Amino acid sequence: MKQRRVFPYGIDGPPQLAALLAGAGLTALVAVAALLVEAPSAALLGSTVVTAVLAGCAAGYAHTTLRGKFVVWRELAEGLALRGDEYVLDLGCGSGAVVLLVGRRLTTGRAVGVDLWRLRDQWRSDPGALRENALAEGLRERVELLTADMTALPFADARFDIVVTSMAVHNLRPRGRRRAALAEAVRVLRPGGRLVMVDIWVRGRTATLAELGMRSVERRNLGPRMWWCGPFVRTALVTAVKP
Ligand SMILES: C[S@@+](CC[C@H](N)C(=O)[O-])C[C@H]1O[C@@H](n2cnc3c(N)ncnc32)[C@H](O)[C@@H]1O
């Protein structure tokens, strides 16, 4: 079913996509110049290969941000097998793709999205637009938005059944802040609660979650549907359960 949405999610990072396209355009020009001046074939081959790689990365980025991410999260939300009464927290909800997706699956529960709405992390990270989209979808009672730092959450311990987070924790620097966000996610989960994290550059996160006492910590790559720059920037799924 097509959802009513007032504000489109759009492209997560137009500057990143523009940089890839500009790079591909520049190297294509170099390749054409190499052809015209009959430069050594290595120069022509090199610039053609780099053009193809950058163009491929740009196409992959566009696909991931406009479609792949949503398809993956629909499958993950399905896999959560929600009863409908859960309290679900989305860390760094941004333009709201995940918090709304979860909210639609709740009947009496709540999907709570927290964010600091940093436009440099996501072009359309805007609480006003997200609130309007939630209202347009009839999710006023199911979706709640809060301006809060995921490294210092304003919630009591064991408040949530599930914590989800999509492409947000990698934005935290230095590494200690990423650990703080994971520690907060663990703290606000109830015993038996689940963490579902989708992100890039997740190296070390499974070890951190194990150190924080989480069980069944697993990680898997999400494949080309969530490649942000070809296989050079892949997205992984990390899941864990609080004992
Ligand atoms: C790349 S966006 C991802 C948004 C959304 N989860 C999605 O997948 O479309 C990352 C989000 O994390 C938010 N963010 C960055 N640092 C944060 C922090 N310390 N606490 C809460 N949100 C944060 C940014 O404002 C941004 O909206």
The ligand as an SDF file (V2000), in Angstrom:
LIG
                    3D

 27 29  0  0  0  0  0  0  0  0999 V2000
   22.4510    9.3870    8.2250 C   0  0  0  0  0  0  0  0  0  0  0  0
   21.1350    9.9290    9.2410 S   0  0  0  0  0  0  0  0  0  0  0  0
   20.1050    8.4770    9.3060 C   0  0  0  0  0  0  0  0  0  0  0  0
   18.6680    8.8270    9.5840 C   0  0  0  0  0  0  0  0  0  0  0  0
   17.6830    7.6690    9.5920 C   0  0  0  0  0  0  0  0  0  0  0  0
   17.9160    6.7710   10.6980 N   0  0  0  0  0  0  0  0  0  0  0  0
   17.6840    6.9310    8.2990 C   0  0  0  0  0  0  0  0  0  0  0  0
   18.1860    5.8070    8.2250 O   0  0  0  0  0  0  0  0  0  0  0  0
   17.1540    7.4910    7.3120 O   0  0  0  0  0  0  0  0  0  0  0  0
   21.8500   10.0120   10.8530 C   0  0  0  0  0  0  0  0  0  0  0  0
   20.9860   10.7310   11.8640 C   0  0  0  0  0  0  0  0  0  0  0  0
   21.6080   10.6590   13.1460 O   0  0  0  0  0  0  0  0  0  0  0  0
   21.3800   11.8820   13.8060 C   0  0  0  0  0  0  0  0  0  0  0  0
   22.3540   12.0530   14.8800 N   0  0  0  0  0  0  0  0  0  0  0  0
   23.6810   12.3230   14.7710 C   0  0  0  0  0  0  0  0  0  0  0  0
   24.2390   12.3960   16.0060 N   0  0  0  0  0  0  0  0  0  0  0  0
   23.2470   12.1670   16.9030 C   0  0  0  0  0  0  0  0  0  0  0  0
   23.1840   12.0940   18.3270 C   0  0  0  0  0  0  0  0  0  0  0  0
   24.2790   12.2770   19.0710 N   0  0  0  0  0  0  0  0  0  0  0  0
   22.0060   11.8290   18.8960 N   0  0  0  0  0  0  0  0  0  0  0  0
   20.8850   11.6490   18.1600 C   0  0  0  0  0  0  0  0  0  0  0  0
   20.8760   11.7030   16.8100 N   0  0  0  0  0  0  0  0  0  0  0  0
   22.0380   11.9520   16.1870 C   0  0  0  0  0  0  0  0  0  0  0  0
   21.5040   12.9210   12.7200 C   0  0  0  0  0  0  0  0  0  0  0  0
   20.8970   14.1390   13.0790 O   0  0  0  0  0  0  0  0  0  0  0  0
   20.8100   12.2100   11.5570 C   0  0  0  0  0  0  0  0  0  0  0  0
   19.4360   12.5190   11.5100 O   0  0  0  0  0  0  0  0  0  0  0  0
  1  2  1  0
  2  3  1  0
  2 10  1  0
  3  4  1  0
  4  5  1  0
  5  6  1  0
  5  7  1  0
  7  8  2  0
  7  9  1  0
 10 11  1  0
 11 12  1  0
 11 26  1  0
 12 13  1  0
 13 14  1  0
 13 24  1  0
 14 15  1  0
 14 23  1  0
 15 16  2  0
 16 17  1  0
 17 18  1  0
 17 23  2  0
 18 19  1  0
 18 20  2  0
 20 21  1  0
 21 22  2  0
 22 23  1  0
 24 25  1  0
 24 26  1  0
 26 27  1  0
M  CHG  2   2   1   9  -1
M  END
$$$$
